[in-house]
Amino acid sequence: MTINSPPRMTVRLNPSKLLLSKWTAVTPRNREKHFIVTQLIEPEPPARAIEFIELEAIYTRRSTALPWRALLDGSQWLQGWR
């Protein structure tokens, strides 16, 4: 008998509403598990869509810039703090 796990919900994100959203790393490194989006990095020229965000670790205050679409990867990120 095979037990099927429930399907993962696909996260739908609007990059302009990501500011101050909370995220949990699925596999934490260096005690960095909980993160918050601290900045939406404006593209050049400003008329283009947002591509990058700044994500800050709550525990260490270390910031990292990454493409906002990386947050859609459920094997790396969970929305909210868990």
Secondary structure, 3 states (H helix, E strand, C coil): CCCCCCCCCCCCCCHHHCCCCEEEEEEEECCEEEEEEEEEECCCCCCCCCCEEEEEECCCCCEEEEEHHHHHCCCCEEECCC
